[in-house]
Amino acid sequence: MGIIFRLVKAIGKDTPYMAGLIDGEGGIKININHRTPGIIFVASIVLGMTHKETVERIAEIIGTKISCQKKKMPQKPMYMVGIFKQEDVEQILLELMPYLITKRRQAELVLEFIRLKRQGDEKTLDKQFDVYMQVRKLNPRSETIWRSKMDYAKLYEDVLRTQEYRRKYGKHWKARLTKDLRLGLA
């Protein structure tokens, strides 16, 4: 629970400021993690701006680092800060909720998603996927970028397969799924 206790104390007077920045320049999302075999959903909060000092201030408040994305075109670099640890995302959203306007619905859905994910049973998997789709639709830029590339039926199958392997093989599910994918059994 790294930054949670520091966050509650430090965010204080900066809470409305941070909520305004996330409303305008940030994103409250559910990402797909493809790094492991199968599919895992991860809730996240990101903030990206070209004004480095502002992003550094937010990074200092929440106790994380910034990253920089340089564009190929002659534009200013984009400085970003992201929160990906589920407990931290939940804590920050609970703190910011009274001040969020534009991204309030995304925050409510992501909090629901985290709650469902914490339950972790098969009954909530359909609900998790539904919440993921709702958040995706509320983020129109990501929806238009990925709409043509995403096969939602295949994605759902991959999510089910991942859950099945996690349940069936416990802590060794990644190795088992990787092996079965290589052999064409999954």
Secondary structure as a PSIPRED ss2 file (coil, helix, strand):
# PSIPRED VFORMAT (PSIPRED V4.0)

   1 M C   1.000  0.000  0.000
   2 G C   1.000  0.000  0.000
   3 I C   1.000  0.000  0.000
   4 I H   0.000  1.000  0.000
   5 F H   0.000  1.000  0.000
   6 R H   0.000  1.000  0.000
   7 L H   0.000  1.000  0.000
   8 V H   0.000  1.000  0.000
   9 K H   0.000  1.000  0.000
  10 A H   0.000  1.000  0.000
  11 I H   0.000  1.000  0.000
  12 G H   0.000  1.000  0.000
  13 K H   0.000  1.000  0.000
  14 D H   0.000  1.000  0.000
  15 T H   0.000  1.000  0.000
  16 P H   0.000  1.000  0.000
  17 Y H   0.000  1.000  0.000
  18 M H   0.000  1.000  0.000
  19 A H   0.000  1.000  0.000
  20 G H   0.000  1.000  0.000
  21 L H   0.000  1.000  0.000
  22 I H   0.000  1.000  0.000
  23 D H   0.000  1.000  0.000
  24 G H   0.000  1.000  0.000
  25 E H   0.000  1.000  0.000
  26 G E   0.000  0.000  1.000
  27 G E   0.000  0.000  1.000
  28 I E   0.000  0.000  1.000
  29 K E   0.000  0.000  1.000
  30 I E   0.000  0.000  1.000
  31 N E   0.000  0.000  1.000
  32 I E   0.000  0.000  1.000
  33 N E   0.000  0.000  1.000
  34 H C   1.000  0.000  0.000
  35 R C   1.000  0.000  0.000
  36 T C   1.000  0.000  0.000
  37 P C   1.000  0.000  0.000
  38 G C   1.000  0.000  0.000
  39 I C   1.000  0.000  0.000
  40 I E   0.000  0.000  1.000
  41 F E   0.000  0.000  1.000
  42 V E   0.000  0.000  1.000
  43 A E   0.000  0.000  1.000
  44 S E   0.000  0.000  1.000
  45 I E   0.000  0.000  1.000
  46 V E   0.000  0.000  1.000
  47 L E   0.000  0.000  1.000
  48 G E   0.000  0.000  1.000
  49 M E   0.000  0.000  1.000
  50 T C   1.000  0.000  0.000
  51 H C   1.000  0.000  0.000
  52 K H   0.000  1.000  0.000
  53 E H   0.000  1.000  0.000
  54 T H   0.000  1.000  0.000
  55 V H   0.000  1.000  0.000
  56 E H   0.000  1.000  0.000
  57 R H   0.000  1.000  0.000
  58 I H   0.000  1.000  0.000
  59 A H   0.000  1.000  0.000
  60 E H   0.000  1.000  0.000
  61 I H   0.000  1.000  0.000
  62 I H   0.000  1.000  0.000
  63 G C   1.000  0.000  0.000
  64 T C   1.000  0.000  0.000
  65 K C   1.000  0.000  0.000
  66 I C   1.000  0.000  0.000
  67 S E   0.000  0.000  1.000
  68 C E   0.000  0.000  1.000
  69 Q E   0.000  0.000  1.000
  70 K C   1.000  0.000  0.000
  71 K C   1.000  0.000  0.000
  72 K C   1.000  0.000  0.000
  73 M C   1.000  0.000  0.000
  74 P C   1.000  0.000  0.000
  75 Q C   1.000  0.000  0.000
  76 K C   1.000  0.000  0.000
  77 P C   1.000  0.000  0.000
  78 M E   0.000  0.000  1.000
  79 Y E   0.000  0.000  1.000
  80 M E   0.000  0.000  1.000
  81 V E   0.000  0.000  1.000
  82 G E   0.000  0.000  1.000
  83 I E   0.000  0.000  1.000
  84 F C   1.000  0.000  0.000
  85 K C   1.000  0.000  0.000
  86 Q H   0.000  1.000  0.000
  87 E H   0.000  1.000  0.000
  88 D H   0.000  1.000  0.000
  89 V H   0.000  1.000  0.000
  90 E H   0.000  1.000  0.000
  91 Q H   0.000  1.000  0.000
  92 I H   0.000  1.000  0.000
  93 L H   0.000  1.000  0.000
  94 L H   0.000  1.000  0.000
  95 E H   0.000  1.000  0.000
  96 L H   0.000  1.000  0.000
  97 M H   0.000  1.000  0.000
  98 P H   0.000  1.000  0.000
  99 Y H   0.000  1.000  0.000
 100 L C   1.000  0.000  0.000
 101 I C   1.000  0.000  0.000
 102 T C   1.000  0.000  0.000
 103 K C   1.000  0.000  0.000
 104 R H   0.000  1.000  0.000
 105 R H   0.000  1.000  0.000
 106 Q H   0.000  1.000  0.000
 107 A H   0.000  1.000  0.000
 108 E H   0.000  1.000  0.000
 109 L H   0.000  1.000  0.000
 110 V H   0.000  1.000  0.000
 111 L H   0.000  1.000  0.000
 112 E H   0.000  1.000  0.000
 113 F H   0.000  1.000  0.000
 114 I H   0.000  1.000  0.000
 115 R H   0.000  1.000  0.000
 116 L H   0.000  1.000  0.000
 117 K H   0.000  1.000  0.000
 118 R H   0.000  1.000  0.000
 119 Q H   0.000  1.000  0.000
 120 G C   1.000  0.000  0.000
 121 D C   1.000  0.000  0.000
 122 E H   0.000  1.000  0.000
 123 K H   0.000  1.000  0.000
 124 T H   0.000  1.000  0.000
 125 L H   0.000  1.000  0.000
 126 D H   0.000  1.000  0.000
 127 K H   0.000  1.000  0.000
 128 Q H   0.000  1.000  0.000
 129 F H   0.000  1.000  0.000
 130 D H   0.000  1.000  0.000
 131 V H   0.000  1.000  0.000
 132 Y H   0.000  1.000  0.000
 133 M H   0.000  1.000  0.000
 134 Q H   0.000  1.000  0.000
 135 V H   0.000  1.000  0.000
 136 R H   0.000  1.000  0.000
 137 K H   0.000  1.000  0.000
 138 L H   0.000  1.000  0.000
 139 N C   1.000  0.000  0.000
 140 P H   0.000  1.000  0.000
 141 R H   0.000  1.000  0.000
 142 S H   0.000  1.000  0.000
 143 E H   0.000  1.000  0.000
 144 T H   0.000  1.000  0.000
 145 I H   0.000  1.000  0.000
 146 W H   0.000  1.000  0.000
 147 R C   1.000  0.000  0.000
 148 S C   1.000  0.000  0.000
 149 K C   1.000  0.000  0.000
 150 M C   1.000  0.000  0.000
 151 D C   1.000  0.000  0.000
 152 Y H   0.000  1.000  0.000
 153 A H   0.000  1.000  0.000
 154 K H   0.000  1.000  0.000
 155 L H   0.000  1.000  0.000
 156 Y H   0.000  1.000  0.000
 157 E H   0.000  1.000  0.000
 158 D H   0.000  1.000  0.000
 159 V H   0.000  1.000  0.000
 160 L H   0.000  1.000  0.000
 161 R H   0.000  1.000  0.000
 162 T H   0.000  1.000  0.000
 163 Q H   0.000  1.000  0.000
 164 E H   0.000  1.000  0.000
 165 Y H   0.000  1.000  0.000
 166 R H   0.000  1.000  0.000
 167 R H   0.000  1.000  0.000
 168 K H   0.000  1.000  0.000
 169 Y H   0.000  1.000  0.000
 170 G H   0.000  1.000  0.000
 171 K H   0.000  1.000  0.000
 172 H H   0.000  1.000  0.000
 173 W H   0.000  1.000  0.000
 174 K H   0.000  1.000  0.000
 175 A H   0.000  1.000  0.000
 176 R H   0.000  1.000  0.000
 177 L H   0.000  1.000  0.000
 178 T H   0.000  1.000  0.000
 179 K H   0.000  1.000  0.000
 180 D H   0.000  1.000  0.000
 181 L H   0.000  1.000  0.000
 182 R H   0.000  1.000  0.000
 183 L H   0.000  1.000  0.000
 184 G C   1.000  0.000  0.000
 185 L C   1.000  0.000  0.000
 186 A C   1.000  0.000  0.000
